[in-house]
Amino acid sequence: MKKDYPKNSNVIGQTLTLDQFFRCVIQLEASQPSRQQRAMVEESFNFLKEFSKDKIIYGINTGFGPMAQYRIENEELEQLQYNLVRSHASGMGAGLPDQYVRAVMLNRLNTLALGGSGISTPVIDQLVLFIEKGIYPYIPEHGSVGASGDLVQLAHLALGLIGEGEANYKGENRKVADILKEIKAEPIKLQLRDGLGLMNGTSCMSGIGLLNVIYASRLIKWAVLIGAVINEIVRSYDDSYSEFLNRAKKHEGQQRVAAAMRRCLETSKLVRKREDRLFKDIDKVGNGKPIKEKVQEYYSFRCIPQIIGPILETVQNAENVLIDEVNSTNDNPVVDLENKHVYHGGNFHGDYVALEMDKMKIAITKLSMLCERQLNYLMNDKLNDIFPPFMNLGKLGYNFGVQGMQFTATSTTAENQTLSYPMSVHSIPNNNDNQDVVSMGTNAALLTKKVIDNTFQVMAIECVAIAQGVDSLGCKSKMSVAGQRFYETVRKHLATFEDDQPRSKQLGDLAEFLHENDPQIEIF
């Protein structure tokens, strides 16, 4: 029976874009393949069913992995697919959040809809149903080595589609069988290679990875805005983010960051022009004594385009690679419908994703280090010579300002530095050495997620320190429009304070706000 899809849905299975991914996964828009793609899936399934009748095809009439040397009898073929799913649904650890499960399901749906996997159309329909209804099977963090795809995590997804295991539905963790009964739906019946087709791909690591791209991009936007505001309140000179200086270096990311900073600060009354100060009246300064005002700011202020620029380009490159991955047939074997052939290989291998996640993890760790160093400058009155120690607006020695928060930022940044060690080099052979070089792509993606979440926390603390700094100087009215909006955003979550109170909840709320909201500055 053909399914009638909502008219306002994304059409996938052709070329999924990051915007479509965002609308489906974050804005909860429905998604499904086109009728043409669905017809291709059905044709691919029918071809593979006929083609495999008198041939040895991996995962259809053989065992799996090293067990591929064993022929499976015809009457056992369907049960073989169930055995695969149930045996590999053996992951452990916390379940992925619903948003990440939705990303995994969308990515698996998209790649299966390409018609290269030979799965049956009920698999497509069930994935669409789970996405539309918001049924999120338990998918554990631990299990994938990222080589024969995300076997363990995707087995848990497949388990839900066949009506087994547990899932989160409307905020409650329940048995999938009960959920399906409630919505009057049936479990799918696995056919031919449906179990293997669901499991044997990179959709878990790439789903987490694309969400990492979205949130890392948001981090970068906030960091650029913060970089502009922090230069503004310390009254830096404007040449470090000038058009000429940054055009002199040929990197697009650096130029974009500098341009974004200029746009943020174009209405500021605080930033200084070097030609108005240090390029004239030289006889009025010096004479053997130190120049009172800084000739140049510290690197964490002056080199923001050069630091965030490569981070920006790293995230953009990861986006390109991941979009290619989710628009690829990334399992094994692969059906060539045009030439009526089946190819055995390793499109399930996750090194493309793993390497990009490792690079992004390193880049975002560097971003957290930038935030921490900027924070440290604000905290240390001997460095800045502008603000009270620890942004303490109360009684020095009696009150403590942002001192306690700084410990958290430093500790969290240190954790990022440890987590940033590349995961993709931790290849451990397993599966009787059949999987002798593996990617660890899902581990890399999950660690990158942790680094991103940590960085939002460090950034939230820096935001509070900046807002305290604005209050200590009483300079809000002279700030740029962007700077004033930033200040007001921070103050909605945590008001100006002089006294000492526990503020973990407010910091957490601010970090969550930064995570979930775009600062609306043009950079990408």
C-alpha positions as a printed Julia matrix, in Angstrom:
524×3 Matrix{Float64}:
  0.0     0.0     0.0
  1.41    3.38   -0.97
  1.77    5.94    1.76
  0.34    9.45    1.52
  3.0    11.8     2.83
  2.42   15.29    4.24
  2.65   17.9     1.5
  4.88   20.23    3.54
  7.57   17.63    4.19
 11.19   17.62    3.16
 11.88   15.36    0.22
 14.99   13.33    0.96
 16.94   10.5    -0.61
 18.25   12.78   -3.35
 20.59   15.43   -1.96
 20.01   16.1     1.72
 21.22   19.57    2.67
 22.2    20.86    6.09
 19.15   23.13    5.98
 16.84   20.15    5.4
 18.61   18.26    8.16
 18.14   21.25   10.5
 14.45   21.59    9.68
 13.74   17.92   10.26
 15.94   17.24   13.28
 15.77   20.53   15.2
 12.55   22.11   13.94
 10.78   18.7    13.8
  9.58   19.04   10.22
  8.4    15.8     8.62
 10.62   14.15    6.01
 10.21   11.35    3.52
 11.58   10.16    0.18
  9.87   11.16   -3.03
  7.6     8.68   -4.75
 10.3     8.24   -7.39
 12.87    7.36   -4.73
 10.45    4.97   -3.09
  9.87    3.29   -6.43
 13.63    2.95   -6.89
 13.92    1.31   -3.47
 11.23   -1.18   -4.43
 12.88   -1.91   -7.77
 16.26   -2.4    -6.08
 14.73   -4.83   -3.58
 13.0    -6.85   -6.29
 16.17   -7.01   -8.38
 18.29   -8.15   -5.41
 15.73  -10.77   -4.45
 15.84  -12.28   -7.94
 19.6   -11.81   -8.41
 20.48  -13.6    -5.16
 18.5   -16.78   -5.87
 21.41  -18.6    -7.5
 24.38  -16.64   -6.14
 26.31  -16.21   -2.93
 25.55  -12.69   -1.67
 27.01  -11.55    1.62
 24.44  -10.98    4.33
 21.59  -12.52    2.35
 22.51  -16.19    2.24
 25.73  -16.12    4.25
 26.66  -15.41    7.84
 28.19  -12.1     8.81
 31.76  -10.95    9.28
 34.1   -13.96    9.57
 30.97  -16.14    9.51
 30.44  -15.2     5.87
 32.1   -18.49    4.95
 28.94  -20.31    6.06
 26.06  -20.72    3.63
 22.59  -20.18    5.12
 19.71  -22.41    4.04
 16.77  -20.81    2.24
 14.28  -21.53    5.03
 16.55  -19.72    7.51
 17.15  -16.5     5.56
 14.52  -14.29    7.19
 15.35  -15.49   10.7
 19.0   -14.71    9.94
 18.13  -11.0     9.72
 16.39  -11.1    13.1
 19.33  -12.96   14.64
 21.68  -10.25   13.41
 19.6    -7.41   14.86
 18.96   -9.08   18.2
 22.52  -10.29   18.74
 24.05   -6.9    17.98
 21.58   -4.87   20.04
 24.11   -5.16   22.86
 25.31   -1.62   23.44
 25.69   -0.04   26.85
 25.68    3.35   28.49
 23.35    6.3    28.44
 20.93    6.53   25.56
 21.41    9.23   22.95
 19.12   12.26   23.47
 15.98   12.26   21.33
 17.36   14.9    18.97
 20.37   12.72   18.2
 18.23    9.62   17.68
 16.1    11.63   15.26
 19.28   12.61   13.4
 20.35    8.96   13.19
 16.95    7.92   11.83
 16.87   10.7     9.25
 20.36    9.86    8.01
 19.58    6.15    7.77
 16.35    6.92    5.93
 18.15    9.2     3.5
 20.88    6.76    2.55
 18.51    3.8     2.25
 16.22    5.86    0.01
 19.06    6.18   -2.52
 18.2     2.68   -3.74
 21.68    1.2    -3.38
 20.97   -0.96   -0.35
 18.32   -3.39   -1.59
 16.09   -3.04    1.46
 12.32   -3.4     1.34
  9.93   -0.42    1.23
  8.33   -1.23    4.62
 11.69   -0.29    6.18
 11.41    3.14    4.57
  7.82    3.54    5.7
  8.63    2.53    9.28
 11.48    5.01    9.51
  9.18    7.75    8.2
  6.56    6.75   10.76
  9.0     6.84   13.67
 10.29   10.27   12.6
  6.78   11.68   12.09
  5.43   10.34   15.38
  8.52   11.13   17.43
  9.28    7.56   18.47
 12.92    7.46   19.55
 14.37    3.98   20.16
 16.99    3.58   22.84
 20.37    3.91   21.13
 23.28    3.57   23.58
 26.42    5.66   23.47
 28.78    2.68   23.67
 29.05    0.0    21.03
 30.35    1.15   17.67
 33.9     0.77   16.41
 32.82    2.58   13.25
 34.15    0.09   10.74
 31.33   -2.14    9.55
 29.3     0.93   10.15
 27.6     1.65   13.47
 26.51   -1.97   13.86
 25.57   -1.91   17.53
 23.83    1.47   17.65
 21.94    0.84   14.41
 20.95   -2.61   15.67
 19.16   -0.86   18.53
 17.39    1.33   15.96
 16.4    -1.75   13.95
 15.21   -3.42   17.15
 12.73   -0.61   17.63
 11.49   -0.85   14.04
 10.65   -4.54   14.53
  8.67   -3.66   17.64
 11.16   -4.74   20.27
 13.18   -2.95   22.93
 12.3     0.44   24.37
 11.83    3.93   23.01
 11.11    7.42   24.26
  7.68    8.61   23.14
  6.14   11.88   24.28
  8.75   12.21   27.01
  8.22    8.74   28.46
 10.39    5.65   28.09
  8.2     2.7    27.11
  8.22   -0.65   25.35
  8.1    -0.14   21.6
  5.45   -2.85   21.27
  3.11   -0.83   23.5
  3.78    2.39   21.6
  3.01    0.76   18.26
 -0.17   -0.73   19.66
 -1.25    2.69   20.93
 -0.77    4.36   17.54
 -2.27    1.34   15.72
  0.92    0.52   13.83
  2.66   -2.79   13.22
  6.29   -3.83   13.55
  8.04   -4.34   10.23
  8.8    -7.85    9.03
 12.45   -8.14    8.02
 13.07   -9.51    4.54
 16.05  -10.39    2.36
 18.8    -8.13    3.85
 16.7    -5.6     5.78
 18.48   -6.23    9.07
 21.92   -5.82    7.57
 20.8    -2.84    5.48
 19.59   -1.02    8.57
 22.74   -1.74   10.55
 25.62   -1.72    8.11
 26.26    2.01    7.7
 27.59    5.25    9.15
 24.28    6.93    9.99
 24.85    7.14   13.75
 28.23    8.82   13.58
 27.14   11.13   10.77
 23.89   12.05   12.54
 25.78   13.05   15.67
 28.39   14.69   13.43
 25.93   16.93   11.6
 24.44   18.09   14.88
 27.99   18.81   16.0
 28.44   20.95   12.89
 25.28   22.94   13.7
 26.24   23.57   17.32
 29.91   24.21   16.56
 28.84   26.79   13.98
 26.69   28.44   16.62
 29.61   28.43   19.05
 31.75   30.2    16.47
 29.14   32.91   15.94
 28.91   33.55   19.67
 32.71   33.55   19.95
 33.03   36.17   17.21
 30.4    38.37   18.85
 32.1    37.93   22.23
 35.46   38.7    20.64
 34.07   41.95   19.26
 32.45   42.96   22.56
 35.5    42.13   24.64
 37.72   44.24   22.37
 35.15   46.98   22.69
 35.01   47.17   26.48
 38.81   47.19   26.87
 38.95   49.93   24.21
 41.26   48.05   21.86
 42.56   49.61   18.66
 40.55   48.67   15.59
 43.38   47.68   13.26
 43.58   44.0    14.41
 40.29   43.26   12.67
 40.68   45.83    9.89
 39.93   44.95    6.29
 43.43   45.65    4.97
 45.32   43.72    7.64
 43.19   40.6     7.28
 43.05   40.8     3.48
 46.85   40.69    3.54
 46.55   37.07    4.68
 44.83   34.87    2.11
 42.6    32.78    4.35
 38.85   33.17    3.8
 37.93   32.14    7.35
 40.12   34.83    8.89
 38.69   37.45    6.55
 35.12   36.43    7.38
 35.73   36.61   11.12
 37.34   40.05   10.84
 34.49   41.32    8.66
 31.93   40.04   11.16
 33.75   41.82   13.98
 33.76   45.07   12.0
 30.02   44.79   11.43
 29.42   44.17   15.13
 31.47   47.19   16.16
 30.52   49.73   13.49
 28.31   51.66   15.95
 30.7    51.49   18.91
 31.91   54.65   20.64
 34.55   52.76   22.58
 36.93   51.26   20.04
 39.92   53.4    19.18
 41.64   54.25   15.93
 45.39   53.98   16.09
 45.91   57.06   13.97
 44.07   59.14   16.57
 46.43   58.11   19.37
 49.76   56.42   18.83
 50.48   57.64   15.32
 50.86   61.24   16.46
 52.23   63.33   19.34
 54.95   60.77   19.97
 56.9    63.35   21.95
 54.16   63.32   24.61
 54.71   59.68   25.55
 57.7    57.66   26.62
 60.9    59.64   27.26
 62.39   56.58   28.93
 59.23   55.7    30.84
 56.77   52.92   29.92
 53.87   53.96   27.72
 50.85   53.87   29.99
 48.35   52.48   27.48
 48.89   49.18   25.69
 50.44   49.53   22.24
 48.98   46.13   21.34
 46.51   43.89   23.11
 47.24   40.32   24.23
 46.89   37.63   21.55
 43.51   36.43   22.86
 42.15   39.86   21.89
 44.33   40.86   18.97
 44.48   37.52   17.09
 40.8    36.58   17.14
 40.47   36.45   13.32
 43.63   34.34   13.06
 42.44   31.94   15.79
 38.74   31.59   14.97
 39.31   31.7    11.19
 40.85   28.22   10.95
 38.26   26.89   13.41
 35.55   28.21   11.1
 37.13   26.55    8.07
 37.53   23.28    9.96
 33.82   23.18   10.78
 32.85   24.11    7.22
 35.02   21.32    5.82
 33.43   18.86    8.24
 30.0    19.94    7.01
 30.98   19.26    3.39
 32.36   15.81    4.2
 29.39   14.82    6.34
 26.84   15.96    3.76
 28.65   13.81    1.2
 28.53   10.9     3.66
 24.8    11.06    4.35
 24.06   11.37    0.62
 26.08    8.23   -0.08
 25.2     4.55   -0.08
 27.32    3.66    2.93
 26.68   -0.02    3.53
 27.69   -3.39    2.05
 26.99   -4.94   -0.37
 25.86   -2.21   -2.77
 23.29   -2.71   -5.52
 24.0    -1.34   -8.99
 20.46   -1.18  -10.32
 21.44    0.31  -13.67
 23.89   -2.44  -14.6
 22.13   -5.19  -12.62
 25.06   -6.08  -10.42
 26.02   -6.29   -6.75
 29.37   -5.08   -5.37
 31.01   -6.16   -2.13
 33.29   -3.65   -0.41
 33.65   -1.3     2.52
 31.46    1.77    2.06
 30.44    1.33    5.69
 33.88    2.41    6.9
 33.7     5.61    8.95
 37.12    7.2     8.58
 35.79   10.18    6.64
 33.54   11.03    9.58
 36.07   10.06   12.25
 38.82   12.26   10.9
 36.52   15.26   10.54
 35.22   14.8    14.07
 38.77   14.6    15.41
 39.72   17.78   13.6
 36.6    19.54   14.81
 37.23   18.32   18.35
 40.69   19.85   18.31
 39.4    23.08   16.77
 36.6    23.54   19.3
 39.0    22.75   22.14
 41.12   25.62   20.84
 38.02   27.81   20.91
 37.41   26.92   24.56
 41.05   27.81   25.29
 40.52   31.2    23.65
 37.46   31.83   25.82
 39.35   30.76   28.94
 42.29   33.05   28.18
 40.0    35.99   27.52
 38.27   35.25   30.8
 41.6    35.07   32.61
 42.53   38.51   31.28
 39.29   39.94   32.61
 39.81   38.31   36.0
 43.37   39.53   36.55
 43.46   43.23   37.37
 47.26   43.19   37.13
 46.92   42.22   33.46
 44.04   44.42   32.4
 44.57   47.39   34.72
 40.91   48.29   34.08
 38.59   46.03   36.04
 38.34   45.09   39.73
 39.88   41.72   40.66
 37.67   38.81   39.53
 35.05   41.28   38.34
 34.13   41.72   42.0
 31.62   44.55   42.22
 31.24   44.09   45.97
 33.71   44.57   48.81
 37.19   43.35   47.93
 38.34   40.57   50.23
 34.85   40.13   51.62
 33.1    39.28   48.34
 34.5    37.13   45.55
 32.88   38.11   42.26
 33.47   35.63   39.44
 36.38   33.92   41.17
 34.56   30.63   41.79
 33.18   30.53   38.27
 36.68   30.85   36.84
 37.68   27.56   38.5
 34.86   25.85   36.61
 35.91   27.38   33.31
 39.54   26.38   33.8
 38.64   22.84   34.82
 36.26   22.38   31.9
 38.8    23.71   29.41
 41.37   21.26   30.79
 38.9    18.42   30.24
 38.51   19.53   26.62
 42.26   19.44   26.17
 42.33   15.8    27.28
 39.28   14.87   25.18
 40.8    16.46   22.08
 43.26   13.61   21.56
 42.32   12.03   18.2
 39.99    9.04   18.49
 40.6     7.81   14.94
 44.11    6.61   15.79
 42.7     4.18   18.37
 42.07    1.41   15.87
 41.79   -1.92   17.71
 41.3    -5.04   15.57
 38.27   -7.14   16.52
 35.7    -9.5    15.0
 38.33  -12.29   14.66
 40.57   -9.7    13.0
 38.09   -9.32   10.14
 37.71   -5.69   11.24
 41.45   -5.12   11.47
 41.44   -1.33   10.8
 38.5     0.53   12.3
 37.52    4.21   12.47
 36.02    4.72   15.94
 33.88    7.35   14.2
 30.95    7.31   16.61
 33.26    7.61   19.6
 34.94   10.55   17.88
 31.57   12.19   17.2
 30.38   11.7    20.79
 33.6    13.12   22.23
 33.23   16.09   19.9
 29.7    16.59   21.22
 31.1    16.61   24.75
 33.77   19.17   23.82
 31.12   21.4    22.2
 28.84   21.18   25.25
 31.78   21.95   27.54
 32.72   24.98   25.48
 29.23   26.46   25.8
 29.72   26.22   29.58
 33.08   27.98   29.48
 31.58   30.61   27.2
 28.65   31.23   29.56
 31.08   32.05   32.37
 33.0    34.4    30.1
 29.75   36.14   29.16
 28.98   36.79   32.83
 32.45   38.25   33.37
 32.03   40.56   30.38
 28.66   41.78   31.65
 30.17   42.45   35.07
 32.95   44.35   33.31
 30.45   46.53   31.47
 28.8    47.37   34.79
 32.1    48.13   36.47
 32.94   50.65   33.74
 29.4    51.99   33.3
 30.01   51.95   29.56
 26.85   50.32   28.19
 25.56   53.5    26.52
 28.78   53.82   24.52
 28.78   50.24   23.33
 27.8    49.14   19.83
 24.24   48.06   19.18
 25.46   44.46   19.0
 27.33   44.88   22.27
 24.3    46.31   24.07
 22.1    43.48   22.83
 24.69   40.96   24.0
 24.83   42.58   27.44
 21.03   42.55   27.76
 20.9    38.89   26.75
 23.35   37.94   29.47
 21.56   40.02   32.08
 18.24   38.31   31.36
 19.81   35.14   32.73
 21.97   36.56   35.49
 21.54   40.05   36.91
 24.38   42.28   38.02
 25.65   40.99   41.35
 27.79   42.16   44.23
 26.86   39.54   46.81
 27.95   35.92   46.91
 25.3    33.35   46.01
 25.25   29.94   44.3
 24.71   30.66   40.62
 25.17   27.27   38.96
 21.53   27.17   37.84
 21.72   30.57   36.14
 25.01   29.64   34.47
 23.48   26.42   33.22
 20.47   28.25   31.84
 22.73   30.74   30.07
 24.85   27.96   28.57
 21.66   26.27   27.36
 20.45   29.54   25.85
 23.7    29.98   23.93
 23.46   26.37   22.76
 19.91   26.72   21.49
 19.94   30.25   20.03
 21.74   31.84   17.13
 23.27   35.28   17.82
 22.21   36.35   14.33
 25.53   37.6    13.06
 26.58   37.0     9.49
 29.73   34.92    9.18
 29.06   31.66    7.3
